[in-house]
Amino acid sequence: MRLRIMVGILLLASVITVGITVGCTPQEPAGNYTDISPAEAKEMIDENSELIIIDVSPAYEAGHLPGAVNYYLGDGSLDAAMPMLDKNATYLVYCHSESASRQGAQKLVDAEFMNVYRLEGEYEAWVDAGYPIET
């Protein structure tokens, strides 16, 4: 009888230890977005008609990349739109300031969007490269 109790306690301890270990195993970190130059972004836009271009800035009306949609990061528009977006589509994220585009791209990656790119140099670099804009 005593042996059965000891075996039961050891089994229970093993199960608890395994459960704790599995529960504490670090999860895979979220993926990353890819920074691309204005020239690479222009090529991507020209070659992929399904590309979704997201401007996360409040300055969308002042000028934006052709075909871009505005999901302003600061008012929660991006968060509100994400459940309706295809996680397997390809996204190009930019802003008029670097920190917002980094945050926007990372939000998509953290939500398990698979193909996220960020425009290096933001809107200003696009304009400086002489590429078209819409107002």
C-alpha atoms as a printed R data frame, in Angstrom:
    type eleno elety resid chain resno       x      y       z
1   ATOM     1    CA   MET     A     1   0.000  0.000   0.000
2   ATOM     2    CA   ARG     A     2   2.790  2.371   0.923
3   ATOM     3    CA   LEU     A     3   4.544  1.611  -2.367
4   ATOM     4    CA   ARG     A     4   1.386  2.492  -4.342
5   ATOM     5    CA   ILE     A     5   1.117  5.817  -2.546
6   ATOM     6    CA   MET     A     6   4.783  6.606  -3.261
7   ATOM     7    CA   VAL     A     7   4.405  5.667  -6.929
8   ATOM     8    CA   GLY     A     8   1.237  7.797  -7.154
9   ATOM     9    CA   ILE     A     9   2.998 10.781  -5.615
10  ATOM    10    CA   LEU     A    10   5.957 10.406  -7.973
11  ATOM    11    CA   LEU     A    11   3.651 10.172 -10.993
12  ATOM    12    CA   LEU     A    12   1.711 13.228  -9.874
13  ATOM    13    CA   ALA     A    13   4.946 15.168  -9.317
14  ATOM    14    CA   SER     A    14   6.139 14.180 -12.803
15  ATOM    15    CA   VAL     A    15   2.898 15.310 -14.411
16  ATOM    16    CA   ILE     A    16   3.006 18.635 -12.566
17  ATOM    17    CA   THR     A    17   6.665 19.180 -13.522
18  ATOM    18    CA   VAL     A    18   6.002 18.427 -17.194
19  ATOM    19    CA   GLY     A    19   2.941 20.688 -17.175
20  ATOM    20    CA   ILE     A    20   4.871 23.568 -15.670
21  ATOM    21    CA   THR     A    21   7.796 23.079 -18.039
22  ATOM    22    CA   VAL     A    22   5.566 22.963 -21.107
23  ATOM    23    CA   GLY     A    23   3.602 25.998 -19.927
24  ATOM    24    CA   CYS     A    24   6.810 27.969 -19.418
25  ATOM    25    CA   THR     A    25   8.431 27.079 -22.709
26  ATOM    26    CA   PRO     A    26   9.048 30.307 -24.603
27  ATOM    27    CA   GLN     A    27   6.891 30.677 -27.666
28  ATOM    28    CA   GLU     A    28   8.338 31.381 -31.066
29  ATOM    29    CA   PRO     A    29   8.872 35.109 -31.396
30  ATOM    30    CA   ALA     A    30   6.614 36.913 -33.819
31  ATOM    31    CA   GLY     A    31   8.005 37.245 -37.318
32  ATOM    32    CA   ASN     A    32   9.478 40.389 -38.700
33  ATOM    33    CA   TYR     A    33   8.558 42.816 -41.387
34  ATOM    34    CA   THR     A    34  11.030 43.640 -44.147
35  ATOM    35    CA   ASP     A    35  12.324 47.148 -44.806
36  ATOM    36    CA   ILE     A    36  12.514 47.987 -48.494
37  ATOM    37    CA   SER     A    37  13.836 51.003 -50.374
38  ATOM    38    CA   PRO     A    38  11.606 53.304 -52.410
39  ATOM    39    CA   ALA     A    39  12.939 51.666 -55.600
40  ATOM    40    CA   GLU     A    40  12.053 48.197 -54.288
41  ATOM    41    CA   ALA     A    41   8.633 49.463 -53.213
42  ATOM    42    CA   LYS     A    42   8.005 50.981 -56.648
43  ATOM    43    CA   GLU     A    43   8.938 47.681 -58.288
44  ATOM    44    CA   MET     A    44   6.667 45.789 -55.892
45  ATOM    45    CA   ILE     A    45   3.767 48.146 -56.637
46  ATOM    46    CA   ASP     A    46   4.313 47.846 -60.395
47  ATOM    47    CA   GLU     A    47   4.552 44.045 -60.313
48  ATOM    48    CA   ASN     A    48   1.887 43.129 -57.747
49  ATOM    49    CA   SER     A    49  -1.598 44.428 -58.430
50  ATOM    50    CA   GLU     A    50  -2.811 42.685 -55.265
51  ATOM    51    CA   LEU     A    51  -0.398 44.625 -53.011
52  ATOM    52    CA   ILE     A    52  -2.148 46.502 -50.214
53  ATOM    53    CA   ILE     A    53  -0.467 49.806 -49.397
54  ATOM    54    CA   ILE     A    54  -1.242 51.155 -45.935
55  ATOM    55    CA   ASP     A    55  -0.521 54.735 -44.871
56  ATOM    56    CA   VAL     A    56  -0.659 54.792 -41.064
57  ATOM    57    CA   SER     A    57  -0.267 58.571 -40.786
58  ATOM    58    CA   PRO     A    58  -2.702 61.377 -40.040
59  ATOM    59    CA   ALA     A    59  -1.278 63.245 -43.082
60  ATOM    60    CA   TYR     A    60  -2.880 61.035 -45.734
61  ATOM    61    CA   GLU     A    61  -4.848 63.929 -47.259
62  ATOM    62    CA   ALA     A    62  -1.626 65.935 -47.714
63  ATOM    63    CA   GLY     A    63  -0.325 63.253 -50.070
64  ATOM    64    CA   HIS     A    64   0.022 59.503 -50.248
65  ATOM    65    CA   LEU     A    65   1.329 56.708 -52.427
66  ATOM    66    CA   PRO     A    66  -0.996 55.849 -55.329
67  ATOM    67    CA   GLY     A    67  -3.614 53.323 -54.288
68  ATOM    68    CA   ALA     A    68  -2.817 53.586 -50.581
69  ATOM    69    CA   VAL     A    69  -5.499 53.202 -47.956
70  ATOM    70    CA   ASN     A    70  -5.353 55.182 -44.735
71  ATOM    71    CA   TYR     A    71  -5.520 53.266 -41.471
72  ATOM    72    CA   TYR     A    72  -4.236 55.899 -39.092
73  ATOM    73    CA   LEU     A    73  -2.365 54.256 -36.261
74  ATOM    74    CA   GLY     A    74  -3.093 57.003 -33.731
75  ATOM    75    CA   ASP     A    75  -6.884 56.740 -33.790
76  ATOM    76    CA   GLY     A    76  -7.125 52.941 -33.818
77  ATOM    77    CA   SER     A    77  -8.105 52.668 -37.479
78  ATOM    78    CA   LEU     A    78  -5.440 50.053 -38.162
79  ATOM    79    CA   ASP     A    79  -6.553 47.962 -35.185
80  ATOM    80    CA   ALA     A    80 -10.166 48.197 -36.344
81  ATOM    81    CA   ALA     A    81  -9.296 47.183 -39.913
82  ATOM    82    CA   MET     A    82  -7.026 44.243 -39.092
83  ATOM    83    CA   PRO     A    83  -9.764 41.644 -38.485
84  ATOM    84    CA   MET     A    84 -11.072 42.315 -42.009
85  ATOM    85    CA   LEU     A    85  -7.679 42.086 -43.718
86  ATOM    86    CA   ASP     A    86  -6.285 38.936 -45.345
87  ATOM    87    CA   LYS     A    87  -3.326 37.681 -43.304
88  ATOM    88    CA   ASN     A    88  -1.847 36.027 -46.402
89  ATOM    89    CA   ALA     A    89  -1.920 39.151 -48.590
90  ATOM    90    CA   THR     A    90   1.147 41.331 -49.124
91  ATOM    91    CA   TYR     A    91   1.274 44.676 -47.338
92  ATOM    92    CA   LEU     A    92   3.460 47.751 -47.727
93  ATOM    93    CA   VAL     A    93   3.284 50.020 -44.687
94  ATOM    94    CA   TYR     A    94   4.550 53.580 -44.553
95  ATOM    95    CA   CYS     A    95   3.959 56.851 -42.778
96  ATOM    96    CA   HIS     A    96   5.162 60.415 -42.731
97  ATOM    97    CA   SER     A    97   7.202 59.516 -39.608
98  ATOM    98    CA   GLU     A    98   9.356 56.475 -38.995
99  ATOM    99    CA   SER     A    99   8.132 55.411 -35.578
100 ATOM   100    CA   ALA     A   100   4.502 55.098 -36.663
101 ATOM   101    CA   SER     A   101   5.309 52.926 -39.676
102 ATOM   102    CA   ARG     A   102   7.486 50.657 -37.553
103 ATOM   103    CA   GLN     A   103   4.657 50.302 -35.032
104 ATOM   104    CA   GLY     A   104   2.089 49.699 -37.755
105 ATOM   105    CA   ALA     A   105   4.177 47.072 -39.526
106 ATOM   106    CA   GLN     A   106   4.938 45.352 -36.230
107 ATOM   107    CA   LYS     A   107   1.230 45.290 -35.297
108 ATOM   108    CA   LEU     A   108   0.512 43.375 -38.493
109 ATOM   109    CA   VAL     A   109   3.371 40.954 -37.874
110 ATOM   110    CA   ASP     A   110   2.302 40.426 -34.261
111 ATOM   111    CA   ALA     A   111  -1.198 39.593 -35.538
112 ATOM   112    CA   GLU     A   112   0.359 36.873 -37.734
113 ATOM   113    CA   PHE     A   113   0.229 38.674 -41.068
114 ATOM   114    CA   MET     A   114   2.722 36.833 -43.246
115 ATOM   115    CA   ASN     A   115   4.010 39.324 -45.858
116 ATOM   116    CA   VAL     A   116   4.659 42.744 -44.378
117 ATOM   117    CA   TYR     A   117   7.055 45.313 -45.829
118 ATOM   118    CA   ARG     A   118   7.900 48.801 -44.593
119 ATOM   119    CA   LEU     A   119   9.027 51.672 -46.782
120 ATOM   120    CA   GLU     A   120  12.484 52.832 -45.684
121 ATOM   121    CA   GLY     A   121  12.668 56.603 -45.461
122 ATOM   122    CA   GLU     A   122   8.883 56.831 -45.411
123 ATOM   123    CA   TYR     A   123   6.785 59.103 -47.619
124 ATOM   124    CA   GLU     A   124   9.580 61.673 -47.855
125 ATOM   125    CA   ALA     A   125  11.980 59.160 -49.434
126 ATOM   126    CA   TRP     A   126   9.287 58.149 -51.931
127 ATOM   127    CA   VAL     A   127   8.765 61.793 -52.941
128 ATOM   128    CA   ASP     A   128  12.522 62.483 -53.045
129 ATOM   129    CA   ALA     A   129  12.923 59.533 -55.429
130 ATOM   130    CA   GLY     A   130  10.532 61.298 -57.818
131 ATOM   131    CA   TYR     A   131   7.791 58.683 -57.647
132 ATOM   132    CA   PRO     A   132   4.142 59.668 -58.121
133 ATOM   133    CA   ILE     A   133   1.808 60.645 -55.288
134 ATOM   134    CA   GLU     A   134  -1.903 61.254 -54.948
135 ATOM   135    CA   THR     A   135  -3.593 64.049 -53.022
